[in-house]
């Protein structure tokens, strides 16, 4: 008899526990680490505050920066632009020149990057082109990259057949055109110009505009020397 009573009591107790667990929970259990269960997202430079209490944030790293979440780089951090061949602030922001449309961008024929670094810029542009663009455009710029050859994608132009300027190439990389989307998320502003310079230099045979501008004084000096030599010879004969 006692065994039956114990069994019945156990069954009823288990049933009560199960039914109670299925009901609405007006009082939730204690959460010991709420910031891990319910993380709070912060915007850059937003003041970091404890979302689950009223006291000020006492974390030293935040206190030193007036509570801002965007902290300064730690000592010894390597700059993203460690080679120093480009400064974002030097790029023009004239919308009418290269951001008003594809056709308008063709009026800009010279890269705004420092002409003295043209060789380095073009070299880096080649590296970026091979990694980022060649899959569709092909290493030779003929529009026959691996993706096109598989038949998965068509309509990629051959650079040799297009009327381009360094800025129109930059415009398409930045804003996209036709089936090509923007690559502004993959390449920073300076690197987009470097890729454009490489495209013009490698596939359009004209176009490292900064390099051409640098070569002009040397060409003028050679011409002047050549013109001067006959006069010297004539004077000697006399």
C-alpha positions as CSV (number, residue, x, y, z in Angstrom):
1,X,0.0,0.0,0.0
2,X,2.8,2.4,0.9
3,X,4.5,1.6,-2.4
4,X,1.4,2.6,-4.3
5,X,1.1,5.8,-2.4
6,X,4.7,6.7,-3.1
7,X,4.2,5.9,-6.8
8,X,1.0,8.0,-7.0
9,X,2.7,10.9,-5.2
10,X,5.7,10.8,-7.5
11,X,3.5,10.8,-10.6
12,X,1.4,13.7,-9.3
13,X,4.5,15.6,-8.3
14,X,6.2,15.1,-11.7
15,X,2.9,16.1,-13.5
16,X,2.7,19.3,-11.4
17,X,6.3,20.2,-12.3
18,X,5.7,19.6,-16.0
19,X,2.5,21.6,-16.1
20,X,4.1,24.5,-14.1
21,X,7.0,24.7,-16.5
22,X,4.7,25.1,-19.5
23,X,2.9,28.1,-18.1
24,X,3.6,31.8,-18.7
25,X,6.7,33.1,-16.8
26,X,5.8,36.4,-15.2
27,X,9.0,36.4,-13.2
28,X,12.0,35.4,-15.3
29,X,14.9,33.8,-13.6
30,X,18.0,35.7,-12.5
31,X,20.6,36.5,-15.3
32,X,24.1,36.8,-13.9
33,X,25.7,38.1,-17.1
34,X,23.1,40.2,-18.9
35,X,25.7,41.9,-21.2
36,X,26.5,38.5,-22.6
37,X,22.9,37.3,-22.9
38,X,21.7,40.6,-24.4
39,X,24.7,42.4,-25.9
40,X,24.3,46.1,-26.6
41,X,25.7,47.4,-29.9
42,X,27.5,50.7,-29.9
43,X,28.0,53.1,-32.7
44,X,31.5,54.6,-33.4
45,X,32.4,57.3,-30.9
46,X,29.2,56.6,-28.9
47,X,29.6,56.9,-25.2
48,X,29.9,53.4,-23.7
49,X,27.4,53.0,-20.8
50,X,26.3,50.1,-18.7
51,X,22.9,49.3,-20.1
52,X,21.9,47.3,-17.0
53,X,22.7,49.7,-14.2
54,X,22.9,53.4,-13.5
55,X,26.6,53.7,-12.6
56,X,29.2,55.2,-14.9
57,X,31.4,53.0,-17.0
58,X,34.7,52.6,-15.0
59,X,36.7,50.7,-17.6
60,X,40.0,52.6,-17.8
61,X,40.2,52.4,-21.6
62,X,36.8,54.1,-22.0
63,X,37.3,56.6,-19.2
64,X,40.5,57.9,-20.9
65,X,38.6,58.6,-24.1
66,X,35.6,60.3,-22.4
67,X,33.6,57.1,-22.6
68,X,33.9,56.8,-26.4
69,X,33.8,53.3,-27.9
70,X,36.1,54.2,-30.8
71,X,39.5,53.8,-29.1
72,X,42.9,55.0,-30.4
73,X,45.1,52.4,-31.9
74,X,47.4,50.6,-29.5
75,X,51.1,51.5,-29.5
76,X,52.9,49.7,-32.3
77,X,49.9,49.4,-34.6
78,X,50.9,49.3,-38.3
79,X,49.2,51.9,-40.5
80,X,47.0,50.6,-43.3
81,X,48.9,53.0,-45.6
82,X,52.4,52.0,-44.2
83,X,54.1,52.7,-47.5
84,X,53.0,56.3,-47.5
85,X,52.5,56.6,-51.2
86,X,49.0,57.9,-51.0
87,X,47.2,60.4,-48.8
88,X,43.4,60.3,-49.0
89,X,43.2,64.1,-48.3
90,X,44.9,64.8,-51.6
91,X,42.1,63.4,-53.7
92,X,39.9,66.1,-55.3
93,X,36.2,65.9,-54.4
94,X,34.9,67.8,-57.4
95,X,31.6,66.0,-58.2
96,X,31.4,67.6,-61.6
97,X,34.8,66.1,-62.7
98,X,34.5,62.4,-62.0
99,X,31.3,61.6,-60.1
100,X,28.6,63.3,-62.3
101,X,28.3,60.3,-64.6
102,X,30.3,58.0,-66.8
103,X,30.4,60.4,-69.8
104,X,31.4,63.3,-67.6
105,X,34.2,61.3,-66.0
106,X,35.9,60.9,-69.4
107,X,36.8,64.6,-69.3
108,X,39.3,63.9,-66.5
109,X,42.3,62.3,-68.1
110,X,44.9,62.6,-65.3
111,X,45.1,60.7,-62.1
112,X,45.1,62.9,-59.0
113,X,47.7,60.8,-57.3
114,X,51.3,62.1,-56.8
115,X,53.1,61.8,-60.2
116,X,56.4,61.1,-58.5
117,X,54.9,57.7,-57.3
118,X,53.5,56.7,-60.6
119,X,55.7,53.6,-60.9
120,X,54.8,52.3,-57.5
121,X,51.1,53.1,-58.0
122,X,51.0,51.2,-61.3
123,X,52.8,48.2,-59.7
124,X,50.3,48.1,-56.9
125,X,47.5,48.6,-59.4
126,X,48.6,45.5,-61.2
127,X,48.6,43.4,-58.0
128,X,45.1,44.6,-57.1
129,X,43.8,44.1,-60.7
130,X,45.1,40.5,-60.7
131,X,43.4,39.7,-57.4
132,X,40.2,41.7,-57.7
133,X,39.4,42.2,-61.4
134,X,41.1,39.5,-63.5
135,X,38.5,36.8,-62.6
136,X,36.1,38.5,-65.0
137,X,38.2,40.9,-67.0
138,X,41.1,38.5,-67.6
139,X,44.8,39.0,-66.8
140,X,45.2,40.5,-70.3
141,X,42.2,42.8,-70.0
142,X,40.5,41.0,-72.9
143,X,37.3,40.2,-70.9
144,X,38.0,36.5,-70.9
145,X,38.7,35.8,-67.3
146,X,38.1,32.4,-65.7
147,X,34.5,33.2,-64.8
148,X,33.7,34.2,-68.3
149,X,35.3,31.1,-69.8
150,X,33.1,28.9,-67.7
151,X,30.1,30.5,-69.3
152,X,28.7,31.6,-66.0
153,X,29.0,35.3,-67.0
154,X,29.1,37.1,-70.3
155,X,29.3,40.7,-71.6
156,X,32.7,41.6,-70.1
157,X,34.3,44.2,-72.4
158,X,37.8,44.0,-74.0
159,X,39.6,47.1,-72.8
160,X,41.3,47.5,-76.2
161,X,37.9,48.1,-77.8
162,X,36.7,50.7,-75.4
163,X,37.2,54.5,-75.3
164,X,38.5,55.0,-71.8
165,X,40.2,57.5,-69.6
166,X,41.8,56.9,-66.2
167,X,38.9,58.6,-64.6
168,X,36.2,56.7,-66.5
169,X,37.8,53.5,-65.3
170,X,37.9,54.9,-61.8
171,X,34.2,55.9,-62.1
172,X,33.1,52.4,-63.0
173,X,35.2,50.8,-60.2
174,X,33.6,53.3,-57.7
175,X,30.0,53.4,-58.9
176,X,29.6,50.3,-61.1
177,X,28.0,50.3,-64.6
178,X,25.7,48.0,-66.4
179,X,26.2,44.5,-65.1
180,X,29.2,45.4,-63.0
181,X,28.5,46.5,-59.4
182,X,30.5,49.0,-57.4
183,X,33.9,47.8,-56.0
184,X,34.2,50.7,-53.6
185,X,33.7,48.2,-50.8
186,X,36.7,46.2,-51.9
187,X,39.2,48.9,-52.9
188,X,39.8,52.2,-51.1
189,X,39.8,55.5,-53.0
190,X,43.5,55.6,-53.7
191,X,43.7,51.9,-54.8
192,X,40.8,52.5,-57.2
193,X,42.9,55.1,-59.0
194,X,45.9,52.8,-59.0
195,X,43.9,50.0,-60.7
196,X,42.6,52.6,-63.2
197,X,46.2,53.7,-63.9
198,X,47.3,50.1,-64.4
199,X,44.4,49.4,-66.8
200,X,45.3,52.4,-68.9
201,X,49.1,51.7,-68.8
202,X,48.8,48.0,-69.6
203,X,45.8,47.8,-71.9
204,X,45.4,51.2,-73.5
205,X,49.1,52.0,-74.0
206,X,48.8,55.6,-73.0
207,X,48.1,56.2,-69.9
208,X,49.9,56.6,-66.9
209,X,49.3,60.3,-67.2
210,X,51.5,61.2,-64.2
211,X,54.4,59.4,-65.7
212,X,53.9,61.1,-69.0
213,X,53.8,64.5,-67.3
214,X,57.0,63.7,-65.5
215,X,58.7,62.7,-68.8
216,X,57.8,66.0,-70.5
217,X,60.6,68.1,-69.1
218,X,63.2,65.5,-69.9
219,X,62.0,65.3,-73.5
220,X,62.1,69.0,-73.8
221,X,65.7,69.1,-72.5
222,X,66.7,66.4,-75.1
223,X,65.2,68.4,-77.9
224,X,66.9,71.5,-76.8
225,X,70.3,69.7,-76.7
226,X,69.7,68.3,-80.1
227,X,69.0,71.7,-81.6
228,X,72.0,73.2,-80.0
229,X,74.5,70.7,-81.4
230,X,74.4,71.8,-85.1
231,X,75.1,75.4,-84.1
232,X,78.2,74.3,-82.2
233,X,79.4,72.3,-85.1
234,X,78.8,75.1,-87.5
235,X,80.8,77.5,-85.4
236,X,83.7,75.1,-85.2
237,X,83.8,74.8,-89.0
238,X,83.9,78.5,-89.3
